[in-house]
């Protein structure tokens, strides 16, 4: 299993970013996918979850209405569209999948929201 995130960077408050997570090594369309984030000195936080077919999505209260998780099963990729970004969204964002009871993580991508 391999997960590779991309799309992070520096953005001003109120701006937008789209993160991508390219997956390989498992049947992507059969598994729910998750985005987590971890800010310095804070615990890792589950940001969003999408079901295997994409019909069910759930979000942390802190990002509801601003972030959108989606997936393209033909491309084995999950996305996180982040709008109306705030300074408190600054963190390393990682995608995650649980396959046969094992947790797999990407290397993470840094998102910094600052003026």
N, CA, C and O atoms as CSV, one atom per row, in Angstrom:
chain,resi,resn,atom,element,x,y,z
A,1,UNK,N,N,0.858,-1.198,0.000
A,1,UNK,CA,C,0.000,0.000,0.000
A,1,UNK,C,C,0.887,1.237,0.000
A,1,UNK,O,O,1.839,1.344,0.773
A,2,UNK,N,N,0.554,2.153,-0.872
A,2,UNK,CA,C,1.291,3.417,-0.917
A,2,UNK,C,C,0.313,4.560,-1.082
A,2,UNK,O,O,-0.599,4.505,-1.907
A,3,UNK,N,N,0.515,5.593,-0.286
A,3,UNK,CA,C,-0.299,6.805,-0.349
A,3,UNK,C,C,0.647,7.988,-0.502
A,3,UNK,O,O,1.588,8.140,0.277
A,4,UNK,N,N,0.400,8.817,-1.498
A,4,UNK,CA,C,1.278,9.958,-1.764
A,4,UNK,C,C,0.436,11.223,-1.867
A,4,UNK,O,O,-0.363,11.383,-2.790
A,5,UNK,N,N,0.631,12.122,-0.899
A,5,UNK,CA,C,-0.111,13.373,-0.882
A,5,UNK,C,C,0.633,14.449,-1.664
A,5,UNK,O,O,1.855,14.408,-1.810
A,6,UNK,N,N,-0.131,15.405,-2.157
A,6,UNK,CA,C,0.436,16.577,-2.825
A,6,UNK,C,C,-0.559,17.716,-2.732
A,6,UNK,O,O,-1.724,17.516,-2.387
A,7,UNK,N,N,-0.081,18.922,-3.046
A,7,UNK,CA,C,-0.971,20.069,-3.120
A,7,UNK,C,C,-0.878,21.045,-1.961
A,7,UNK,O,O,-1.537,22.084,-1.978
A,8,UNK,N,N,-0.074,20.731,-0.957
A,8,UNK,CA,C,0.062,21.659,0.149
A,8,UNK,C,C,0.845,22.892,-0.240
A,8,UNK,O,O,1.377,22.990,-1.346
A,9,UNK,N,N,0.908,23.837,0.692
A,9,UNK,CA,C,1.664,25.052,0.423
A,9,UNK,C,C,1.279,26.165,1.368
A,9,UNK,O,O,0.615,25.950,2.382
A,10,UNK,N,N,1.714,27.366,1.011
A,10,UNK,CA,C,1.425,28.567,1.789
A,10,UNK,C,C,0.276,29.324,1.120
A,10,UNK,O,O,0.303,29.577,-0.084
A,11,UNK,N,N,-0.711,29.672,1.901
A,11,UNK,CA,C,-1.872,30.383,1.370
A,11,UNK,C,C,-2.309,31.432,2.380
A,11,UNK,O,O,-2.146,31.249,3.586
A,12,UNK,N,N,-2.863,32.530,1.884
A,12,UNK,CA,C,-3.349,33.581,2.769
A,12,UNK,C,C,-4.694,33.190,3.378
A,12,UNK,O,O,-5.431,32.392,2.798
A,13,UNK,N,N,-5.011,33.740,4.528
A,13,UNK,CA,C,-6.343,33.490,5.116
A,13,UNK,C,C,-7.435,33.840,4.119
A,13,UNK,O,O,-7.370,34.852,3.422
A,14,UNK,N,N,-8.441,32.971,4.071
A,14,UNK,CA,C,-9.523,33.142,3.110
A,14,UNK,C,C,-9.281,32.469,1.779
A,14,UNK,O,O,-10.185,32.388,0.947
A,15,UNK,N,N,-8.075,31.988,1.570
A,15,UNK,CA,C,-7.730,31.341,0.307
A,15,UNK,C,C,-8.146,29.890,0.257
A,15,UNK,O,O,-8.787,29.368,1.169
A,16,UNK,N,N,-7.759,29.246,-0.846
A,16,UNK,CA,C,-8.143,27.852,-1.089
A,16,UNK,C,C,-6.934,27.025,-1.506
A,16,UNK,O,O,-5.968,27.538,-2.071
A,17,UNK,N,N,-7.013,25.743,-1.214
A,17,UNK,CA,C,-6.044,24.754,-1.677
A,17,UNK,C,C,-6.788,23.461,-1.950
A,17,UNK,O,O,-7.815,23.179,-1.332
A,18,UNK,N,N,-6.257,22.670,-2.888
A,18,UNK,CA,C,-6.797,21.332,-3.097
A,18,UNK,C,C,-5.678,20.317,-2.903
A,18,UNK,O,O,-4.673,20.341,-3.613
A,19,UNK,N,N,-5.861,19.437,-1.947
A,19,UNK,CA,C,-4.909,18.365,-1.696
A,19,UNK,C,C,-5.328,17.117,-2.471
A,19,UNK,O,O,-6.514,16.857,-2.678
A,20,UNK,N,N,-4.331,16.366,-2.888
A,20,UNK,CA,C,-4.573,15.094,-3.569
A,20,UNK,C,C,-3.818,13.994,-2.844
A,20,UNK,O,O,-2.769,14.231,-2.245
A,21,UNK,N,N,-4.357,12.807,-2.905
A,21,UNK,CA,C,-3.690,11.624,-2.345
A,21,UNK,C,C,-3.826,10.496,-3.361
A,21,UNK,O,O,-4.913,9.961,-3.575
A,22,UNK,N,N,-2.710,10.147,-3.980
A,22,UNK,CA,C,-2.692,9.073,-4.962
A,22,UNK,C,C,-2.403,7.753,-4.260
A,22,UNK,O,O,-1.426,7.633,-3.521
A,23,UNK,N,N,-3.254,6.770,-4.494
A,23,UNK,CA,C,-3.152,5.488,-3.789
A,23,UNK,C,C,-2.768,4.372,-4.748
A,23,UNK,O,O,-3.099,4.409,-5.933
A,24,UNK,N,N,-2.065,3.380,-4.215
A,24,UNK,CA,C,-1.713,2.204,-5.002
A,24,UNK,C,C,-1.474,1.036,-4.057
A,24,UNK,O,O,-1.255,1.215,-2.859
A,25,UNK,N,N,-1.521,-0.157,-4.623
A,25,UNK,CA,C,-1.210,-1.352,-3.838
A,25,UNK,C,C,-2.402,-2.018,-3.178
A,25,UNK,O,O,-2.242,-2.996,-2.447
A,26,UNK,N,N,-3.583,-1.504,-3.426
A,26,UNK,CA,C,-4.795,-2.125,-2.900
A,26,UNK,C,C,-5.958,-1.732,-3.813
A,26,UNK,O,O,-5.821,-0.861,-4.672
A,27,UNK,N,N,-7.093,-2.382,-3.615
A,27,UNK,CA,C,-8.268,-2.099,-4.449
A,27,UNK,C,C,-8.934,-0.831,-3.911
A,27,UNK,O,O,-9.796,-0.884,-3.034
A,28,UNK,N,N,-8.516,0.294,-4.456
A,28,UNK,CA,C,-8.901,1.615,-3.939
A,28,UNK,C,C,-10.408,1.753,-3.809
A,28,UNK,O,O,-10.899,2.283,-2.812
A,29,UNK,N,N,-11.143,1.287,-4.799
A,29,UNK,CA,C,-12.592,1.501,-4.832
A,29,UNK,C,C,-13.343,0.713,-3.767
A,29,UNK,O,O,-14.553,0.882,-3.618
A,30,UNK,N,N,-12.650,-0.142,-3.025
A,30,UNK,CA,C,-13.300,-0.965,-2.000
A,30,UNK,C,C,-13.171,-0.395,-0.592
A,30,UNK,O,O,-13.732,-0.954,0.350
A,31,UNK,N,N,-12.442,0.706,-0.433
A,31,UNK,CA,C,-12.119,1.183,0.909
A,31,UNK,C,C,-12.472,2.654,1.122
A,31,UNK,O,O,-12.294,3.501,0.247
A,32,UNK,N,N,-12.981,2.917,2.329
A,32,UNK,CA,C,-13.150,4.302,2.749
A,32,UNK,C,C,-11.773,4.959,2.879
A,32,UNK,O,O,-10.779,4.305,3.193
A,33,UNK,N,N,-11.745,6.236,2.634
A,33,UNK,CA,C,-10.499,7.000,2.750
A,33,UNK,C,C,-10.709,8.155,3.723
A,33,UNK,O,O,-11.810,8.688,3.860
A,34,UNK,N,N,-9.623,8.524,4.393
A,34,UNK,CA,C,-9.677,9.581,5.408
A,34,UNK,C,C,-8.576,10.598,5.209
A,34,UNK,O,O,-7.488,10.272,4.735
A,35,UNK,N,N,-8.868,11.828,5.574
A,35,UNK,CA,C,-7.860,12.877,5.704
A,35,UNK,C,C,-7.749,13.242,7.178
A,35,UNK,O,O,-8.749,13.468,7.859
A,36,UNK,N,N,-6.511,13.292,7.652
A,36,UNK,CA,C,-6.196,13.727,9.006
A,36,UNK,C,C,-5.293,14.957,8.906
A,36,UNK,O,O,-4.720,15.248,7.855
A,37,UNK,N,N,-5.184,15.665,10.023
A,37,UNK,CA,C,-4.202,16.737,10.116
A,37,UNK,C,C,-3.621,16.774,11.520
A,37,UNK,O,O,-4.247,16.349,12.491
A,38,UNK,N,N,-2.409,17.296,11.593
A,38,UNK,CA,C,-1.760,17.458,12.886
A,38,UNK,C,C,-0.983,18.759,12.893
A,38,UNK,O,O,-0.068,18.968,12.097
A,39,UNK,N,N,-1.371,19.621,13.807
A,39,UNK,CA,C,-0.682,20.899,13.986
A,39,UNK,C,C,0.394,20.729,15.061
A,39,UNK,O,O,0.298,19.829,15.896
A,40,UNK,N,N,1.405,21.577,15.044
A,40,UNK,CA,C,2.481,21.472,16.047
A,40,UNK,C,C,1.928,21.533,17.460
A,40,UNK,O,O,1.161,22.435,17.797
A,41,UNK,N,N,2.319,20.572,18.281
A,41,UNK,CA,C,1.906,20.561,19.670
A,41,UNK,C,C,0.485,20.099,19.914
A,41,UNK,O,O,-0.004,20.149,21.043
A,42,UNK,N,N,-0.181,19.648,18.860
A,42,UNK,CA,C,-1.566,19.202,19.000
A,42,UNK,C,C,-1.705,17.747,18.574
A,42,UNK,O,O,-0.854,17.211,17.864
A,43,UNK,N,N,-2.787,17.118,19.014
A,43,UNK,CA,C,-3.067,15.750,18.627
A,43,UNK,C,C,-3.562,15.699,17.173
A,43,UNK,O,O,-4.097,16.670,16.638
A,44,UNK,N,N,-3.363,14.544,16.569
A,44,UNK,CA,C,-3.856,14.359,15.210
A,44,UNK,C,C,-5.382,14.404,15.214
A,44,UNK,O,O,-6.028,13.861,16.111
A,45,UNK,N,N,-5.934,15.041,14.225
A,45,UNK,CA,C,-7.384,15.261,14.132
A,45,UNK,C,C,-7.915,14.656,12.840
A,45,UNK,O,O,-7.346,14.870,11.770
A,46,UNK,N,N,-8.993,13.911,12.938
A,46,UNK,CA,C,-9.668,13.402,11.743
A,46,UNK,C,C,-10.445,14.549,11.113
A,46,UNK,O,O,-11.304,15.150,11.759
A,47,UNK,N,N,-10.150,14.850,9.871
A,47,UNK,CA,C,-10.750,15.988,9.191
A,47,UNK,C,C,-11.971,15.567,8.372
A,47,UNK,O,O,-13.020,16.206,8.448
A,48,UNK,N,N,-11.837,14.492,7.590
A,48,UNK,CA,C,-12.919,14.096,6.702
A,48,UNK,C,C,-12.777,12.629,6.331
A,48,UNK,O,O,-11.677,12.077,6.287
A,49,UNK,N,N,-13.926,12.016,6.064
A,49,UNK,CA,C,-13.989,10.612,5.660
A,49,UNK,C,C,-14.929,10.500,4.469
A,49,UNK,O,O,-15.957,11.174,4.412
A,50,UNK,N,N,-14.568,9.644,3.520
A,50,UNK,CA,C,-15.443,9.380,2.395
A,50,UNK,C,C,-15.554,7.871,2.217
A,50,UNK,O,O,-14.566,7.145,2.328
A,51,UNK,N,N,-16.764,7.411,1.941
A,51,UNK,CA,C,-16.997,5.985,1.771
A,51,UNK,C,C,-16.383,5.490,0.460
A,51,UNK,O,O,-15.934,6.278,-0.372
A,52,UNK,N,N,-16.376,4.184,0.301
A,52,UNK,CA,C,-15.681,3.587,-0.843
A,52,UNK,C,C,-16.221,4.073,-2.185
A,52,UNK,O,O,-15.448,4.302,-3.116
A,53,UNK,N,N,-17.528,4.230,-2.292
A,53,UNK,CA,C,-18.122,4.680,-3.547
A,53,UNK,C,C,-18.322,6.196,-3.596
A,53,UNK,O,O,-18.708,6.754,-4.622
A,54,UNK,N,N,-18.050,6.844,-2.467
A,54,UNK,CA,C,-18.160,8.298,-2.421
A,54,UNK,C,C,-19.525,8.826,-2.029
A,54,UNK,O,O,-19.738,10.039,-2.009
A,55,UNK,N,N,-20.451,7.936,-1.717
A,55,UNK,CA,C,-21.797,8.386,-1.419
A,55,UNK,C,C,-21.999,8.931,-0.017
A,55,UNK,O,O,-22.994,9.602,0.256
A,56,UNK,N,N,-21.063,8.646,0.868
A,56,UNK,CA,C,-21.164,9.114,2.252
A,56,UNK,C,C,-19.908,9.878,2.625
A,56,UNK,O,O,-18.795,9.400,2.411
A,57,UNK,N,N,-20.090,11.073,3.187
A,57,UNK,CA,C,-18.961,11.917,3.581
A,57,UNK,C,C,-19.252,12.494,4.956
A,57,UNK,O,O,-20.382,12.877,5.260
A,58,UNK,N,N,-18.235,12.548,5.765
A,58,UNK,CA,C,-18.371,13.140,7.094
A,58,UNK,C,C,-17.179,14.048,7.365
A,58,UNK,O,O,-16.070,13.818,6.883
A,59,UNK,N,N,-17.447,15.098,8.160
A,59,UNK,CA,C,-16.434,16.115,8.405
A,59,UNK,C,C,-16.342,16.452,9.890
A,59,UNK,O,O,-17.313,16.328,10.636
A,60,UNK,N,N,-15.157,16.878,10.294
A,60,UNK,CA,C,-15.002,17.453,11.620
A,60,UNK,C,C,-15.781,18.759,11.678
A,60,UNK,O,O,-15.893,19.467,10.677
A,61,UNK,N,N,-16.313,19.073,12.838
A,61,UNK,CA,C,-17.082,20.315,12.982
A,61,UNK,C,C,-16.240,21.538,12.611
A,61,UNK,O,O,-16.767,22.533,12.111
A,62,UNK,N,N,-14.949,21.458,12.856
A,62,UNK,CA,C,-14.067,22.598,12.623
A,62,UNK,C,C,-13.909,22.948,11.138
A,62,UNK,O,O,-13.485,24.056,10.807
A,63,UNK,N,N,-14.247,22.009,10.241
A,63,UNK,CA,C,-14.067,22.271,8.808
A,63,UNK,C,C,-15.368,22.175,8.029
A,63,UNK,O,O,-15.389,22.443,6.828
A,64,UNK,N,N,-16.441,21.799,8.688
A,64,UNK,CA,C,-17.723,21.608,8.008
A,64,UNK,C,C,-18.146,22.905,7.315
A,64,UNK,O,O,-18.109,23.986,7.902
A,65,UNK,N,N,-18.546,22.764,6.058
A,65,UNK,CA,C,-18.965,23.928,5.280
A,65,UNK,C,C,-17.831,24.628,4.558
A,65,UNK,O,O,-18.072,25.489,3.712
A,66,UNK,N,N,-16.581,24.264,4.885
A,66,UNK,CA,C,-15.416,24.891,4.226
A,66,UNK,C,C,-14.599,23.882,3.420
A,66,UNK,O,O,-14.017,24.230,2.393
A,67,UNK,N,N,-14.556,22.652,3.878
A,67,UNK,CA,C,-13.762,21.604,3.217
A,67,UNK,C,C,-14.696,20.614,2.535
A,67,UNK,O,O,-15.810,20.372,3.000
A,68,UNK,N,N,-14.225,20.042,1.421
A,68,UNK,CA,C,-14.978,19.021,0.709
A,68,UNK,C,C,-14.056,17.870,0.346
A,68,UNK,O,O,-13.029,18.066,-0.305
A,69,UNK,N,N,-14.426,16.671,0.770
A,69,UNK,CA,C,-13.665,15.482,0.405
A,69,UNK,C,C,-14.347,14.840,-0.799
A,69,UNK,O,O,-15.575,14.800,-0.885
A,70,UNK,N,N,-13.536,14.338,-1.726
A,70,UNK,CA,C,-14.077,13.655,-2.899
A,70,UNK,C,C,-13.075,12.598,-3.346
A,70,UNK,O,O,-11.948,12.543,-2.854
A,71,UNK,N,N,-13.502,11.766,-4.278
A,71,UNK,CA,C,-12.611,10.725,-4.774
A,71,UNK,C,C,-12.910,10.422,-6.221
A,71,UNK,O,O,-14.028,10.613,-6.700
A,72,UNK,N,N,-11.887,9.945,-6.910
A,72,UNK,CA,C,-12.019,9.488,-8.281
A,72,UNK,C,C,-11.494,8.058,-8.305
A,72,UNK,O,O,-10.284,7.836,-8.335
A,73,UNK,N,N,-12.391,7.104,-8.291
A,73,UNK,CA,C,-11.957,5.697,-8.224
A,73,UNK,C,C,-11.271,5.237,-9.504
A,73,UNK,O,O,-10.516,4.265,-9.485
A,74,UNK,N,N,-11.520,5.917,-10.606
A,74,UNK,CA,C,-10.829,5.577,-11.851
A,74,UNK,C,C,-9.358,5.994,-11.800
A,74,UNK,O,O,-8.511,5.415,-12.481
A,75,UNK,N,N,-9.071,7.006,-10.983
A,75,UNK,CA,C,-7.701,7.509,-10.867
A,75,UNK,C,C,-7.038,7.102,-9.545
A,75,UNK,O,O,-5.895,7.479,-9.283
A,76,UNK,N,N,-7.751,6.337,-8.718
A,76,UNK,CA,C,-7.213,5.908,-7.408
A,76,UNK,C,C,-6.718,7.100,-6.597
A,76,UNK,O,O,-5.635,7.072,-6.013
A,77,UNK,N,N,-7.536,8.140,-6.575
A,77,UNK,CA,C,-7.121,9.380,-5.923
A,77,UNK,C,C,-8.260,9.936,-5.066
A,77,UNK,O,O,-9.426,9.921,-5.462
A,78,UNK,N,N,-7.894,10.421,-3.894
A,78,UNK,CA,C,-8.836,11.121,-3.026
A,78,UNK,C,C,-8.355,12.565,-2.890
A,78,UNK,O,O,-7.156,12.844,-2.869
A,79,UNK,N,N,-9.321,13.468,-2.799
A,79,UNK,CA,C,-9.023,14.900,-2.776
A,79,UNK,C,C,-9.596,15.544,-1.513
A,79,UNK,O,O,-10.535,15.036,-0.900
A,80,UNK,N,N,-9.002,16.671,-1.149
A,80,UNK,CA,C,-9.560,17.507,-0.096
A,80,UNK,C,C,-9.521,18.947,-0.588
A,80,UNK,O,O,-8.458,19.565,-0.644
A,81,UNK,N,N,-10.681,19.471,-0.940
A,81,UNK,CA,C,-10.802,20.868,-1.347
A,81,UNK,C,C,-10.997,21.700,-0.090
A,81,UNK,O,O,-11.935,21.473,0.674
A,82,UNK,N,N,-10.118,22.653,0.120
A,82,UNK,CA,C,-10.150,23.465,1.324
A,82,UNK,C,C,-10.372,24.919,0.935
A,82,UNK,O,O,-9.531,25.528,0.275
A,83,UNK,N,N,-11.487,25.462,1.340
A,83,UNK,CA,C,-11.845,26.858,1.045
A,83,UNK,C,C,-11.944,27.647,2.348
A,83,UNK,O,O,-12.014,27.081,3.439
A,84,UNK,N,N,-11.946,28.965,2.200
A,84,UNK,CA,C,-12.059,29.860,3.362
A,84,UNK,C,C,-11.080,29.457,4.465
A,84,UNK,O,O,-11.449,29.340,5.634
A,85,UNK,N,N,-9.850,29.250,4.073
A,85,UNK,CA,C,-8.845,28.768,5.018
A,85,UNK,C,C,-8.560,29.790,6.105
A,85,UNK,O,O,-8.584,31.001,5.888
A,86,UNK,N,N,-8.287,29.241,7.290
A,86,UNK,CA,C,-7.998,30.045,8.467
A,86,UNK,C,C,-6.606,29.687,8.983
A,86,UNK,O,O,-6.054,28.642,8.637
A,87,UNK,N,N,-6.054,30.553,9.803
A,87,UNK,CA,C,-4.737,30.287,10.369
A,87,UNK,C,C,-4.733,28.974,11.157
A,87,UNK,O,O,-3.736,28.252,11.175
A,88,UNK,N,N,-5.837,28.684,11.794
A,88,UNK,CA,C,-5.920,27.452,12.598
A,88,UNK,C,C,-6.001,26.176,11.762
A,88,UNK,O,O,-5.980,25.074,12.310
A,89,UNK,N,N,-6.092,26.318,10.446
A,89,UNK,CA,C,-6.034,25.147,9.565
A,89,UNK,C,C,-4.593,24.737,9.260
A,89,UNK,O,O,-4.362,23.705,8.631
A,90,UNK,N,N,-3.636,25.531,9.698
A,90,UNK,CA,C,-2.226,25.210,9.480
A,90,UNK,C,C,-1.873,23.888,10.157
A,90,UNK,O,O,-2.075,23.717,11.359
A,91,UNK,N,N,-1.341,22.955,9.359
A,91,UNK,CA,C,-1.033,21.616,9.869
A,91,UNK,C,C,-0.397,20.799,8.751
A,91,UNK,O,O,-0.350,21.218,7.595
A,92,UNK,N,N,0.089,19.625,9.129
A,92,UNK,CA,C,0.461,18.610,8.149
A,92,UNK,C,C,-0.768,17.747,7.906
A,92,UNK,O,O,-1.348,17.197,8.842
A,93,UNK,N,N,-1.155,17.635,6.647
A,93,UNK,CA,C,-2.326,16.866,6.259
A,93,UNK,C,C,-1.892,15.537,5.659
A,93,UNK,O,O,-1.021,15.485,4.790
A,94,UNK,N,N,-2.515,14.460,6.140
A,94,UNK,CA,C,-2.155,13.117,5.685
A,94,UNK,C,C,-3.412,12.342,5.314
A,94,UNK,O,O,-4.461,12.500,5.938
A,95,UNK,N,N,-3.293,11.510,4.299
A,95,UNK,CA,C,-4.402,10.615,3.989
A,95,UNK,C,C,-4.138,9.248,4.618
A,95,UNK,O,O,-3.003,8.877,4.917
A,96,UNK,N,N,-5.225,8.526,4.802
A,96,UNK,CA,C,-5.164,7.272,5.557
A,96,UNK,C,C,-6.161,6.276,4.996
A,96,UNK,O,O,-7.245,6.637,4.539
A,97,UNK,N,N,-5.764,5.010,5.045
A,97,UNK,CA,C,-6.677,3.927,4.704
A,97,UNK,C,C,-6.397,2.766,5.659
A,97,UNK,O,O,-5.255,2.528,6.054
A,98,UNK,N,N,-7.446,2.061,6.015
A,98,UNK,CA,C,-7.304,0.859,6.841
A,98,UNK,C,C,-7.627,-0.335,5.950
A,98,UNK,O,O,-8.757,-0.491,5.487
A,99,UNK,N,N,-6.622,-1.173,5.718
A,99,UNK,CA,C,-6.771,-2.342,4.854
A,99,UNK,C,C,-6.479,-3.584,5.685
A,99,UNK,O,O,-5.387,-3.732,6.233
A,100,UNK,N,N,-7.462,-4.473,5.774
A,100,UNK,CA,C,-7.323,-5.705,6.550
A,100,UNK,C,C,-6.844,-5.414,7.977
A,100,UNK,O,O,-6.026,-6.152,8.527
A,101,UNK,N,N,-7.356,-4.341,8.562
A,101,UNK,CA,C,-7.038,-3.997,9.944
A,101,UNK,C,C,-5.751,-3.233,10.137
A,101,UNK,O,O,-5.423,-2.850,11.260
A,102,UNK,N,N,-5.025,-3.007,9.081
A,102,UNK,CA,C,-3.767,-2.272,9.161
A,102,UNK,C,C,-3.978,-0.834,8.695
A,102,UNK,O,O,-4.639,-0.568,7.691
A,103,UNK,N,N,-3.390,0.083,9.466
A,103,UNK,CA,C,-3.421,1.508,9.134
A,103,UNK,C,C,-2.269,1.851,8.201
A,103,UNK,O,O,-1.119,1.497,8.460
A,104,UNK,N,N,-2.592,2.544,7.111
A,104,UNK,CA,C,-1.561,3.021,6.195
A,104,UNK,C,C,-1.668,4.536,6.058
A,104,UNK,O,O,-2.760,5.101,6.005
A,105,UNK,N,N,-0.498,5.175,6.002
A,105,UNK,CA,C,-0.438,6.642,5.950
A,105,UNK,C,C,0.476,7.095,4.824
A,105,UNK,O,O,1.433,6.416,4.453
A,106,UNK,N,N,0.149,8.260,4.298
A,106,UNK,CA,C,1.079,8.913,3.399
A,106,UNK,C,C,2.115,9.680,4.204
A,106,UNK,O,O,2.112,9.659,5.435
A,107,UNK,N,N,3.004,10.359,3.481
A,107,UNK,CA,C,4.077,11.098,4.142
A,107,UNK,C,C,3.609,12.441,4.669
A,107,UNK,O,O,4.287,13.070,5.481
A,108,UNK,N,N,2.442,12.880,4.203
A,108,UNK,CA,C,1.894,14.159,4.647
A,108,UNK,C,C,2.310,15.316,3.766
A,108,UNK,O,O,3.345,15.274,3.101
A,109,UNK,N,N,1.487,16.350,3.774
A,109,UNK,CA,C,1.796,17.573,3.039
A,109,UNK,C,C,1.482,18.767,3.935
A,109,UNK,O,O,0.434,18.816,4.578
A,110,UNK,N,N,2.391,19.716,3.970
A,110,UNK,CA,C,2.259,20.873,4.868
A,110,UNK,C,C,1.328,21.907,4.264
A,110,UNK,O,O,1.465,22.290,3.102
A,111,UNK,N,N,0.388,22.347,5.070
A,111,UNK,CA,C,-0.481,23.468,4.709
A,111,UNK,C,C,-0.241,24.572,5.726
A,111,UNK,O,O,-0.388,24.362,6.930
A,112,UNK,N,N,0.128,25.745,5.237
A,112,UNK,CA,C,0.377,26.889,6.100
A,112,UNK,C,C,-0.517,28.035,5.654
A,112,UNK,O,O,-0.465,28.472,4.504
A,113,UNK,N,N,-1.336,28.515,6.580
A,113,UNK,CA,C,-2.242,29.631,6.294
A,113,UNK,C,C,-1.736,30.845,7.057
A,113,UNK,O,O,-1.794,30.902,8.286
A,114,UNK,N,N,-1.243,31.804,6.303
A,114,UNK,CA,C,-0.628,32.968,6.935
A,114,UNK,C,C,-0.601,34.134,5.960
A,114,UNK,O,O,-0.481,33.955,4.748
A,115,UNK,N,N,-0.716,35.341,6.525
A,115,UNK,CA,C,-0.606,36.536,5.684
A,115,UNK,C,C,0.836,37.036,5.656
A,115,UNK,O,O,1.130,38.035,5.000
